[in-house]
């Protein structure tokens, strides 16, 4: 979710697209830190670098990384691994829930 200029909340998903500037604003971090996340492979922009677009899912990933860094002192490589494992756990839980409800 993201608040727009009117204070309304917008739901961001895989189909949502943000510019680098919008992603920086949504996550409250400078572009240099976003670039470090791209270099580490934590988030993947779409399109050529001059016109990068980020999915709404990137907002969630960036926020998670910075919570891990702030709260646990994890470096970027460790955060990348933790995010990957957390997302895999979420996918497995969702799959298990679907199987249990059949």
PyMOL commands that set and color helices and strands:
alter all, ss='L'
color gray80, all
select helices_A, chain A and resi 20-27+31-40+49-51+56-72+76-100
alter helices_A, ss='H'
color red, helices_A
select strands_A, chain A and resi 2-3+9-10+17-18+54-55
alter strands_A, ss='S'
color yellow, strands_A
deselect
rebuild
show_as cartoon
